[in-house]
Amino acid sequence: MALMTVDPSSEILRLRTTVRDLLALSTIPESWVGREPPTIAADLADLLIGSLRLDFAFVRLRDPTGCQAVEVTRGNSWKAFPEWLQEHLAVFGQISRKEIVTKVGGVEESCCGIVIPIGVNSERGLVAAASDRPDFPNQIDQQLLSVAANNAATAFQNAFLINELRNTQEALRANEQELRRARDELEIKVAERTAELRRSERELRDVVDTIPAIVWSTLPDGSNTYVNKRFVEYSGSSAEQMAGSGWKALIHPDDREQHAGKWMEAIATGKPLENEVRSRRSDGQYRWQLDRGVPLRDGDGKIVKWYGVTTDIEDRKRAEDKIREQETELRQMLDLAPQQVAVFGPGGERLYANRVALDYIGLSLEEWRQTSGGFLRPSSFIHPDDSERVKACGDRALASGSAYEVELRLRKHDGSYRWFLSRYNPVHDDKGQIMRWYVAGTDIEDRKRAEERLQQENVALREEIDKASMFEEIVGASPALKAVLSRISKVAPSDSTVLITGETGTGKELVARAIHRRSNRASRPFVSVNFAAIPRDLIASELFGHEKGAFTGATQQRLGRFELANGGTLFLDEVGELPAETQIALLRVLQEHEFERVGGTRPIRADVRAIAATNRDLQAAISAGSFRGDLFYRLNVFPIEMPSLRERQGDIPLLVEYFIERYARKAGKNIKRVNKKTLQLLQSYPWPGNIRELQNVIERSVILCETEIFSIDESWLPKQPSLTEPKNQMELPRSLLAQEKEMIEAALKESRGRIFGPEGAAAKLGIPRSTLESKIRSLKINKNRFRAIPET
């Protein structure tokens, strides 16, 4: 084999080229300063292709973090090596060491390649090159590729770092601007807030200096650090003089020790201070002040300061002293009042009792408060027989919240009981809830004993009257009278309305009283009203009562006869004299059992039994239009007609004996018998005035009688003609009757139909009213027609 001869000139040329390329590669990093990473990779690939005369070049560069990679490929005339490289990278993902690939591909494309990693396991990238030169890659090629790859990786990293630095600088610059802007805004806000705080501080100081109270602050040990303007004005001392413990000089000597003790106790315990103390004013006068102080604590609960307010309470203290004096005076008045006074809570709790009450039961106030029971519950002081009644009253009062009174017996300290009238009055708040019960007990023992004596006397008197009255003073045994007494006995137990008719003086009121006393209402009142004796304008007021101011002269409220007779019997005497307007009101009461006072609007229930009486012919009055028919039928439920004395002549001897005994006993005379002639005279007389006329004659004769034999003067009984009419009217000649009728009508015309009274027809004729009424009926005179005649 022959040795090859090397041309020295070509070798020198190749070396020069290599040196040039090395010099070019050494200057490349300077030209890549500030270039973008893709540009660096592209320049490196182009430089390798041109400098080393490569057929293929591949450059991959990574940033220091390994996250960003740039790949550039140049040349593609030889396909086998790029395919090998792609397969290798696809399988392994990286090149861990330098590899030289020779004779890859067919004969026609036979070529050599090299892969040089940058960094450990190509963490910074890699460079791959291929050439068909036979000596590729020689030592110089490898050296050039390694230098170029490392310089490119360094430039790539520097470019990346420079970009990062630039980005960081720009971000810092932006952050600096943002911080500067935020700082400017913060300085503006701080300035505004500072100005606001200063303004608020000035306003707060003005408020603290203006409010009508002394404001102060101290350190935790109690030494003064601040007083407001009001304190300086009040005390006449400066704030510097009040610093520390200078405030103590203003405290009243009598209060100084006590106030200092309170203040030290508050400092030691940390509890708020509240104390009333007298402090000296600038004029030397001491006034009462209310001192209040509260501690200010930090986050750990430690006291850092005390703040307080001192308020003038001089007026309040004076008012309290005044109230205390008044309370003492009132308590003395209650203790000296001749009544037992007690105060209970809303549920009956014992709160107060005056001295009279405590002395009566023999206990102190505290002992009385601790005893069981109250006004709502029976206590040991109340008589056992009264306990249930008192409890029932208390329960009703608690439910209704209204005042009430009750009579009860209370035990004295010596064990005796006395009657008291206790009045319970509640006091309500603005919501209507009971706050207190005030009780006043009045001793009524003497009154109760007097009532018991009076009741016993009444019972005894009633028994005596019943024994001596022979059927309620109705004396007689004639058949006519017995029939009346039988009807009285039958109607008395019922509540039926009774109408009693008959001549005047026949004893209609006695019959009414007899009915009442034998009825279930005997224990209730019997009230009588005579309509003939009452002015027409006052009849309604007399019956139903009137309210204050209902008419001229009504200066106060007045109860009517219906209210006075409630539960009992009302006797309506001379009911035929009722005016038409009052008849309507009376009819309504009898039908509805309720009425209204004159001038009033509140209906009043009427539980009254009515008994009416009249000597008039009501049927004729109905026909004449002077009496209502419906009222007549309402009154005429049970009629009783009283017989005249002429119809019961057999009762005259009994009546004579009865009246003689009564008036002789009153006159203190002893009359043993009646003169026979006198008795015959009395029995023969027609007695137009009936029993009342007989009674008057007997009374007059007893007064004049001087012996034990009763007699009368015959001249007292004028001669009377015999009676022929059914109604026992006296017969007169026709001329006398006509003349009498004419005289009566003239008197009625002059008196405008009025019978009684100074201006009545009876007074003008000089005869009794009852006689005139009898004559009007017998002569069939309509007196009502004269009432419509106007005065001339």
KOLVEX-304803 format. One record per residue (C-alpha): residue in three letters; y, x negated, z. Coordinates in pm, whole numbers, padded with zeros to 5 digits, always signed. Layout:
N
AlaYXZ;...
END
This chain:
792
Met+00000+00000+00000;Ala+00333-00149-00100;Leu+00623-00154+00145;Met+00932+00056+00064;Thr+01254-00120+00021;Val+01555+00025+00203;Asp+01892+00019+00038;Pro+02137-00124+00287;Ser+02439+00044+00133;Ser+02296+00399+00162;Glu+02201+00337+00521;Ile+02549+00223+00602;Leu+02692+00527+00433;Arg+02464+00753+00632;Leu+02567+00587+00954;Arg+02932+00625+00873;Thr+02876+00992+00801;Thr+02698+01031+01128;Val+02977+00862+01318;Arg+03228+01084+01146;Asp+03033+01391+01236;Leu+03009+01279+01595;Leu+03381+01227+01605;Ala+03434+01570+01453;Leu+03203+01727+01708;Ser+03381+01551+01992;Thr+03713+01708+01887;Ile+03573+02055+01839;Pro+03618+02171+02205;Glu+03988+02098+02185;Ser+04024+02320+01877;Trp+03828+02600+02051;Val+04066+02620+02342;Gly+04206+02974+02357;Arg+03971+03101+02083;Glu+03768+03418+02120;Pro+03392+03377+02192;Pro+03275+03520+01853;Thr+03504+03276+01671;Ile+03360+02983+01863;Ala+03003+03077+01768;Ala+03097+03127+01402;Asp+03283+02795+01385;Leu+02985+02615+01538;Ala+02742+02762+01284;Asp+02971+02675+00994;Leu+03022+02323+01127;Leu+02646+02264+01160;Ile+02574+02392+00810;Gly+02844+02171+00661;Ser+02800+01859+00872;Leu+02421+01835+00880;Arg+02359+01984+00541;Leu+02138+02255+00684;Asp+01971+02535+00501;Phe+01969+02766+00805;Ala+02166+02779+01133;Phe+02141+03032+01426;Val+02375+03021+01728;Arg+02342+03236+02047;Leu+02601+03189+02324;Arg+02605+03368+02667;Asp+02886+03415+02924;Pro+02837+03270+03270;Thr+02715+03603+03406;Gly+02453+03637+03135;Cys+02574+03988+03053;Gln+02769+03915+02732;Ala+02600+03734+02432;Val+02724+03640+02080;Glu+02483+03565+01792;Val+02578+03415+01450;Thr+02343+03333+01154;Arg+02428+03114+00854;Gly+02220+03041+00547;Asn+01909+03229+00443;Ser+01746+03030+00168;Trp+01444+02952+00385;Lys+01291+03271+00529;Ala+00988+03141+00711;Phe+01175+02977+00997;Pro+01405+03272+01074;Glu+01105+03498+01084;Trp+00921+03260+01318;Leu+01232+03244+01538;Gln+01269+03622+01552;Glu+00905+03671+01638;His+00923+03405+01903;Leu+01235+03554+02061;Ala+01088+03902+02039;Val+00778+03790+02228;Phe+00927+03552+02484;Gly+01294+03659+02486;Gln+01407+03302+02541;Ile+01338+02932+02460;Ser+01254+02730+02766;Arg+01257+02383+02596;Lys+01342+02211+02274;Glu+01092+02284+01999;Ile+01053+02126+01654;Val+00885+02334+01390;Thr+00744+02145+01091;Lys+00591+02256+00766;Val+00649+02622+00820;Gly+00583+02832+00514;Gly+00425+02750+00175;Val+00432+02428-00022;Glu+00723+02539-00233;Glu+00925+02623+00078;Ser+00805+02348+00303;Cys+01081+02270+00550;Cys+01135+02164+00917;Gly+01328+02341+01193;Ile+01442+02279+01549;Val+01540+02503+01845;Ile+01755+02355+02122;Pro+01809+02569+02438;Ile+02139+02555+02625;Gly+02092+02553+02998;Val+01770+02619+03189;Asn+01548+02856+02996;Ser+01834+02908+02748;Glu+02038+03088+03009;Arg+02356+02977+02832;Gly+02222+03036+02483;Leu+02043+02833+02209;Val+02095+02666+01870;Ala+01837+02675+01590;Ala+01859+02479+01262;Ala+01640+02418+00960;Ser+01661+02182+00656;Asp+01440+02074+00365;Arg+01535+01714+00417;Pro+01224+01512+00467;Asp+01354+01329+00770;Phe+01496+01638+00941;Pro+01538+01642+01229;Asn+01582+01280+01308;Gln+01724+01141+01627;Ile+02082+01168+01510;Asp+02035+01527+01397;Gln+01893+01620+01733;Gln+02174+01438+01910;Leu+02438+01608+01700;Leu+02280+01949+01751;Ser+02260+01897+02129;Val+02620+01777+02155;Ala+02745+02057+01931;Ala+02546+02320+02127;Asn+02665+02198+02469;Asn+03027+02166+02354;Ala+03013+02515+02204;Ala+02859+02657+02524;Thr+03124+02486+02730;Ala+03400+02614+02504;Phe+03243+02959+02508;Gln+03233+02957+02889;Asn+03586+02827+02912;Ala+03706+03095+02670;Phe+03529+03359+02873;Leu+03672+03223+03196;Ile+04016+03197+03040;Asn+03991+03557+02927;Glu+03873+03658+03270;Leu+04155+03460+03422;Arg+04402+03624+03189;Asn+04266+03964+03273;Thr+04276+03876+03638;Gln+04631+03751+03608;Glu+04735+04065+03425;Ala+04563+04278+03690;Leu+04728+04077+03965;Arg+05059+04109+03788;Ala+05008+04486+03760;Asn+04900+04503+04124;Glu+05201+04300+04224;Gln+05431+04541+04040;Glu+05251+04837+04200;Leu+05279+04674+04542;Arg+05646+04603+04485;Arg+05704+04963+04379;Ala+05504+05090+04680;Arg+05695+04856+04908;Asp+06027+04984+04770;Glu+05915+05345+04819;Leu+05791+05265+05169;Glu+06120+05097+05258;Ile+06306+05408+05134;Lys+06080+05638+05337;Val+06110+05416+05642;Ala+06485+05421+05608;Glu+06488+05799+05568;Arg+06246+05848+05861;Thr+06451+05611+06073;Ala+06768+05805+05993;Glu+06586+06132+06069;Leu+06456+05997+06398;Arg+06800+05878+06490;Arg+06943+06219+06401;Ser+06665+06394+06598;Glu+06725+06157+06887;Arg+07094+06243+06884;Glu+07016+06616+06868;Leu+06757+06584+07142;Arg+06999+06391+07359;Asp+07265+06656+07294;Val+07016+06928+07391;Val+06906+06742+07702;Asp+07268+06682+07802;Thr+07370+07043+07725;Ile+07090+07254+07875;Pro+07181+07407+08215;Ala+06933+07192+08403;Ile+06904+06837+08530;Val+06663+06618+08327;Trp+06531+06287+08457;Ser+06259+06028+08407;Thr+06104+05763+08632;Leu+05862+05477+08613;Pro+05508+05519+08749;Asp+05623+05394+09089;Gly+05890+05665+09113;Ser+06200+05453+09045;Asn+06453+05641+08836;Thr+06521+05525+08477;Tyr+06719+05809+08321;Val+06931+06111+08412;Asn+07106+06341+08166;Lys+07476+06419+08149;Arg+07431+06740+08347;Phe+07302+06541+08646;Val+07599+06305+08629;Glu+07840+06599+08619;Tyr+07660+06779+08903;Ser+07635+06481+09137;Gly+07957+06301+09042;Ser+07760+05973+09030;Ser+07693+05751+08730;Ala+07350+05698+08574;Glu+07352+05340+08708;Gln+07402+05466+09064;Met+07102+05698+09022;Ala+06875+05418+08898;Gly+06584+05317+09118;Ser+06595+05520+09439;Gly+06965+05602+09434;Trp+06886+05971+09388;Lys+06760+05996+09745;Ala+07116+05984+09878;Leu+07180+06327+09718;Ile+06896+06504+09903;His+06984+06711+10210;Pro+06891+06518+10526;Asp+06666+06800+10645;Asp+06473+06798+10314;Arg+06469+06424+10240;Glu+06150+06331+10424;Gln+05959+06636+10303;His+06066+06584+09940;Ala+05986+06211+09950;Gly+05640+06295+10085;Lys+05582+06545+09804;Trp+05696+06288+09547;Met+05470+06014+09686;Glu+05176+06255+09691;Ala+05234+06341+09323;Ile+05255+05970+09230;Ala+04934+05894+09419;Thr+04732+06187+09279;Gly+04888+06212+08934;Lys+04930+06587+08979;Pro+05250+06758+08861;Leu+05532+06782+09115;Glu+05695+07114+09211;Asn+05917+07140+09514;Glu+06224+07330+09632;Val+06490+07103+09776;Arg+06862+07106+09853;Ser+07076+06846+09674;Arg+07445+06761+09715;Arg+07695+06860+09452;Ser+08000+06653+09358;Asp+08217+06869+09588;Gly+07989+06794+09884;Gln+07819+07135+09884;Tyr+07440+07151+09898;Arg+07259+07390+09663;Trp+06893+07479+09632;Gln+06714+07319+09336;Leu+06362+07355+09196;Asp+06227+07007+09115;Arg+05943+06989+08857;Gly+05788+06667+08730;Val+05493+06594+08497;Pro+05328+06257+08418;Leu+05306+06103+08069;Arg+04975+05920+08012;Asp+04861+05669+07750;Gly+04536+05680+07555;Asp+04342+05545+07855;Gly+04479+05812+08087;Lys+04711+05573+08269;Ile+05051+05709+08378;Val+05331+05532+08192;Lys+05620+05754+08291;Trp+05728+06068+08476;Tyr+05951+06334+08322;Gly+06114+06609+08522;Val+06357+06901+08523;Thr+06567+07014+08819;Thr+06687+07377+08803;Asp+06950+07543+09021;Ile+06790+07829+09221;Glu+07068+07888+09472;Asp+07124+08248+09355;Arg+06754+08320+09361;Lys+06720+08180+09714;Arg+07009+08394+09832;Ala+06854+08696+09664;Glu+06521+08614+09830;Asp+06694+08585+10166;Lys+06865+08918+10104;Ile+06538+09081+10002;Arg+06369+08927+10304;Glu+06640+09071+10529;Gln+06607+09412+10361;Glu+06231+09392+10388;Thr+06258+09313+10757;Glu+06502+09600+10803;Leu+06278+09835+10604;Arg+05976+09726+10805;Gln+06169+09796+11125;Met+06265+10139+10991;Leu+05903+10212+10903;Asp+05786+10090+11244;Leu+06040+10313+11417;Ala+05986+10618+11193;Pro+05809+10904+11379;Gln+05535+10911+11116;Gln+05222+10717+11044;Val+05287+10516+10724;Ala+05018+10323+10537;Val+04993+10146+10201;Phe+04669+10124+10004;Gly+04574+09939+09687;Pro+04476+10117+09363;Gly+04114+10134+09479;Gly+04191+10231+09838;Glu+04218+09877+09980;Arg+04405+09862+10312;Leu+04732+09670+10271;Tyr+04985+09782+10535;Ala+05028+10020+10827;Asn+05342+10068+11035;Arg+05366+10020+11410;Val+05335+10393+11490;Ala+05002+10412+11303;Leu+04866+10092+11460;Asp+04969+10198+11811;Tyr+04804+10536+11756;Ile+04464+10387+11662;Gly+04503+10091+11901;Leu+04445+09811+11647;Ser+04642+09521+11506;Leu+04727+09506+11135;Glu+04454+09250+11063;Glu+04195+09448+11259;Trp+04292+09764+11070;Arg+04259+09585+10735;Gln+03909+09469+10822;Thr+03782+09816+10914;Ser+03571+09998+10660;Gly+03673+10307+10469;Gly+04007+10414+10330;Phe+04189+10717+10206;Leu+03931+10747+09927;Arg+03637+10718+10165;Pro+03579+10864+10513;Ser+03656+10618+10789;Ser+03580+10607+11157;Phe+03932+10738+11236;Ile+03881+11074+11058;His+03713+11364+11234;Pro+03355+11405+11104;Asp+03420+11769+11014;Asp+03711+11662+10789;Ser+03543+11363+10619;Glu+03391+11542+10319;Arg+03709+11738+10252;Val+03921+11420+10266;Lys+03678+11237+10039;Ala+03685+11520+09783;Cys+04065+11518+09781;Gly+04071+11139+09740;Asp+03825+11149+09449;Arg+04034+11411+09270;Ala+04351+11213+09329;Leu+04194+10891+09198;Ala+04075+11071+08884;Ser+04405+11246+08815;Gly+04644+10983+08952;Ser+04865+11254+09101;Ala+05012+11305+09447;Tyr+04846+11536+09695;Glu+04847+11627+10064;Val+04573+11716+10308;Glu+04551+11825+10670;Leu+04307+11622+10879;Arg+04233+11517+11234;Leu+04269+11149+11329;Arg+04115+10986+11635;Lys+04353+10829+11882;His+04274+10505+12064;Asp+04175+10711+12371;Gly+03915+10904+12169;Ser+04111+11228+12134;Tyr+04189+11387+11798;Arg+04520+11526+11673;Trp+04607+11714+11354;Phe+04813+11532+11088;Leu+04955+11634+10750;Ser+04897+11332+10524;Arg+05088+11307+10197;Tyr+04955+11063+09933;Asn+05196+10943+09662;Pro+05091+10700+09386;Val+05316+10437+09225;His+05242+10361+08858;Asp+05331+10062+08643;Asp+05488+10090+08296;Lys+05141+10146+08146;Gly+05063+10436+08378;Gln+04814+10242+08592;Ile+04822+10302+08968;Met+04957+10001+09159;Arg+04987+10139+09513;Trp+04919+10450+09720;Tyr+05182+10529+09984;Val+05065+10757+10265;Ala+05279+10929+10527;Gly+05111+11117+10812;Thr+05307+11372+11015;Asp+05178+11497+11348;Ile+05125+11875+11321;Glu+04916+11922+11634;Asp+05176+12152+11795;Arg+05211+12352+11475;Lys+04834+12392+11440;Arg+04806+12512+11800;Ala+05090+12756+11744;Glu+04919+12882+11430;Glu+04593+12928+11617;Arg+04771+13119+11895;Leu+04954+13332+11639;Gln+04631+13401+11455;Gln+04460+13501+11776;Glu+04755+13723+11867;Asn+04747+13880+11521;Val+04376+13951+11551;Ala+04427+14106+11892;Leu+04725+14306+11770;Arg+04534+14428+11466;Glu+04245+14538+11687;Glu+04488+14717+11918;Ile+04658+14890+11627;Asp+04328+14993+11475;Lys+04218+15141+11807;Ala+04543+15329+11868;Ser+04639+15435+11518;Met+04374+15699+11438;Phe+04311+15593+11076;Glu+04620+15376+11033;Glu+04858+15624+11206;Ile+04750+15911+10983;Val+04711+16186+11244;Gly+04545+16518+11175;Ala+04220+16704+11127;Ser+04310+16973+10873;Pro+04083+17020+10569;Ala+04365+16913+10336;Leu+04415+16587+10527;Lys+04040+16521+10558;Ala+04009+16546+10180;Val+04281+16281+10146;Leu+04115+16054+10403;Ser+03783+16087+10221;Arg+03944+15976+09894;Ile+04108+15684+10076;Ser+03775+15565+10211;Lys+03614+15581+09866;Val+03888+15404+09667;Ala+03979+15136+09924;Pro+03693+14888+09852;Ser+03770+14884+09479;Asp+04062+14721+09297;Ser+04157+15040+09111;Thr+04522+15135+09075;Val+04618+15433+09291;Leu+04900+15682+09231;Ile+05009+15873+09546;Thr+05217+16185+09491;Gly+05369+16438+09727;Glu+05689+16553+09884;Thr+05914+16315+10068;Gly+05814+16242+10427;Thr+05443+16318+10381;Gly+05333+15960+10465;Lys+05263+15812+10121;Glu+05326+15456+10243;Leu+05085+15509+10534;Val+04817+15603+10283;Ala+04893+15288+10080;Arg+04862+15068+10390;Ala+04537+15241+10487;Ile+04392+15166+10143;His+04498+14801+10175;Arg+04355+14751+10522;Arg+04018+14891+10422;Ser+04002+14684+10098;Asn+03868+14334+10036;Arg+04231+14220+10025;Ala+04302+14311+10388;Ser+04353+13945+10484;Arg+04607+13899+10206;Pro+04968+14024+10207;Phe+05079+14385+10166;Val+05418+14385+09990;Ser+05626+14699+09949;Val+05913+14763+09708;Asn+06123+15083+09693;Phe+06279+15121+09350;Ala+06519+15392+09472;Ala+06681+15143+09712;Ile+06737+14865+09455;Pro+07022+14856+09199;Arg+06887+14912+08848;Asp+07006+14569+08726;Leu+06815+14385+08997;Ile+06479+14566+08979;Ala+06330+14317+08729;Ser+06440+14022+08942;Glu+06300+14191+09253;Leu+05963+14249+09088;Phe+05914+13928+08891;Gly+06158+13682+09050;His+06411+13472+08859;Glu+06487+13112+08769;Lys+06798+12927+08880;Gly+07088+13018+08648;Ala+06907+13316+08491;Phe+07214+13533+08554;Thr+07542+13525+08743;Gly+07468+13473+09111;Ala+07122+13321+09054;Thr+07200+13000+09241;Gln+06837+12912+09309;Gln+06486+13004+09208;Arg+06351+13321+09371;Leu+05994+13448+09393;Gly+05935+13811+09298;Arg+05725+14071+09476;Phe+05431+14012+09240;Glu+05416+13643+09341;Leu+05457+13725+09709;Ala+05172+13976+09689;Asn+04939+13743+09498;Gly+04583+13810+09609;Gly+04694+14119+09805;Thr+04842+14463+09744;Leu+05180+14561+09595;Phe+05311+14908+09692;Leu+05546+15050+09425;Asp+05736+15323+09612;Glu+05952+15572+09422;Val+05804+15447+09093;Gly+05962+15743+08915;Glu+06302+15574+08956;Leu+06207+15277+08735;Pro+06446+15214+08441;Ala+06291+15234+08095;Glu+06319+14858+08026;Thr+06145+14771+08353;Gln+05870+15024+08285;Ile+05767+14818+07980;Ala+05752+14494+08182;Leu+05551+14664+08459;Leu+05306+14805+08204;Arg+05250+14456+08061;Val+05176+14311+08406;Leu+04926+14588+08481;Gln+04755+14534+08144;Glu+04767+14155+08100;His+04781+14051+08468;Glu+05056+13799+08394;Phe+05436+13796+08383;Glu+05737+13566+08347;Arg+06026+13521+08584;Val+06366+13641+08466;Gly+06510+13348+08272;Gly+06173+13172+08267;Thr+05927+13092+07987;Arg+05611+12997+08177;Pro+05353+13277+08218;Ile+05237+13339+08576;Arg+04902+13497+08659;Ala+04915+13809+08880;Asp+04612+13881+09099;Val+04760+14194+09257;Arg+04633+14545+09329;Ala+04900+14805+09251;Ile+04949+15125+09451;Ala+05230+15349+09331;Ala+05394+15647+09498;Thr+05648+15908+09392;Asn+05781+16250+09491;Arg+05885+16324+09134;Asp+05694+16528+08876;Leu+05604+16244+08639;Gln+05455+16483+08383;Ala+05793+16656+08356;Ala+05964+16316+08339;Ile+05735+16218+08049;Ser+05827+16539+07868;Ala+06195+16468+07931;Gly+06153+16111+07797;Ser+06256+15939+08119;Phe+05908+15800+08201;Arg+05657+15631+07973;Gly+05330+15812+07924;Asp+05128+15492+07884;Leu+05260+15361+08216;Phe+05174+15691+08385;Tyr+04814+15674+08266;Arg+04792+15309+08370;Leu+04909+15404+08722;Asn+04717+15731+08748;Val+04371+15570+08756;Phe+04296+15719+09097;Pro+04543+15994+09195;Ile+04592+16104+09557;Glu+04819+16399+09630;Met+04952+16414+09983;Pro+04969+16769+10125;Ser+05295+16881+10277;Leu+05318+16962+10645;Arg+05333+17332+10550;Glu+04984+17299+10404;Arg+04844+17147+10720;Gln+05000+17352+10999;Gly+04686+17303+11206;Asp+04777+16932+11241;Ile+05120+17008+11395;Pro+04992+17019+11759;Leu+04814+16684+11713;Leu+05122+16531+11556;Val+05344+16666+11834;Glu+05121+16513+12102;Tyr+05103+16183+11913;Phe+05480+16150+11872;Ile+05553+16265+12231;Glu+05315+16000+12369;Arg+05468+15726+12153;Tyr+05834+15797+12230;Ala+05774+15890+12596;Arg+05604+15556+12652;Lys+05896+15375+12491;Ala+06148+15578+12693;Gly+05954+15538+13017;Lys+05913+15912+13067;Asn+05612+16111+13188;Ile+05570+16426+12977;Lys+05255+16613+13065;Arg+05258+16922+12844;Val+05442+17109+12566;Asn+05620+17435+12613;Lys+05419+17712+12442;Lys+05725+17867+12286;Thr+05830+17530+12153;Leu+05486+17475+11998;Gln+05500+17818+11831;Leu+05848+17740+11701;Leu+05734+17409+11560;Gln+05436+17572+11388;Ser+05646+17847+11232;Tyr+05911+17614+11089;Pro+05849+17523+10717;Trp+05943+17158+10762;Pro+06109+17075+10428;Gly+06136+16713+10546;Asn+05766+16715+10636;Ile+05631+16467+10894;Arg+05944+16252+10889;Glu+06156+16553+10990;Leu+05905+16646+11263;Gln+05908+16287+11391;Asn+06288+16285+11411;Val+06295+16617+11602;Ile+06033+16496+11853;Glu+06213+16163+11908;Arg+06545+16342+11968;Ser+06383+16591+12207;Val+06206+16317+12409;Ile+06537+16140+12455;Leu+06699+16461+12586;Cys+06399+16587+12788;Glu+06454+16569+13165;Thr+06132+16735+13288;Glu+05759+16688+13249;Ile+05749+16984+13009;Phe+05847+16913+12652;Ser+06077+17158+12480;Ile+06326+17163+12195;Asp+06649+17342+12121;Glu+06585+17627+11878;Ser+06921+17559+11711;Trp+06785+17230+11581;Leu+06554+17426+11349;Pro+06768+17648+11122;Lys+06626+17975+11005;Gln+06445+17936+10676;Pro+06343+18216+10439;Ser+05979+18256+10357;Leu+05828+18055+10073;Thr+05669+18225+09775;Glu+05659+17960+09498;Pro+05350+17740+09454;Lys+05550+17431+09532;Asn+05679+17582+09862;Gln+06039+17603+09745;Met+06271+17840+09944;Glu+06335+18178+09784;Leu+06701+18261+09722;Pro+06865+18550+09551;Arg+06914+18491+09183;Ser+07289+18459+09226;Leu+07251+18194+09495;Leu+06996+18002+09286;Ala+07228+18007+08987;Gln+07521+17899+09200;Glu+07316+17623+09363;Lys+07194+17502+09025;Glu+07549+17499+08892;Met+07671+17293+09189;Ile+07386+17042+09155;Glu+07442+17000+08779;Ala+07814+16949+08839;Ala+07740+16677+09096;Leu+07489+16515+08859;Lys+07742+16523+08579;Glu+08006+16363+08797;Ser+07764+16093+08917;Arg+07621+16048+08565;Gly+07270+16138+08674;Arg+07260+15908+08978;Ile+07094+16064+09286;Phe+07138+15809+09566;Gly+07410+15567+09670;Pro+07771+15617+09775;Glu+07859+15759+09433;Gly+07534+15955+09395;Ala+07498+16333+09369;Ala+07334+16357+09714;Ala+07641+16200+09880;Lys+07876+16426+09686;Leu+07682+16736+09793;Gly+07641+16611+10151;Ile+07264+16662+10159;Pro+06975+16414+10194;Arg+06846+16257+09879;Ser+06494+16392+09935;Thr+06630+16746+09968;Leu+06828+16710+09647;Glu+06519+16577+09465;Ser+06319+16877+09586;Lys+06586+17121+09471;Ile+06613+16951+09130;Arg+06239+16996+09079;Ser+06237+17356+09200;Leu+06537+17450+08983;Lys+06388+17258+08686;Ile+06703+17051+08633;Asn+06672+16756+08391;Lys+06885+16493+08562;Asn+06827+16239+08285;Arg+07043+16428+08039;Phe+07346+16364+08257;Arg+07302+15986+08229;Ala+07404+15987+07863;Ile+07733+16168+07926;Pro+08017+15915+07881;Glu+08292+15883+08135;Thr+08614+16067+08060;
END
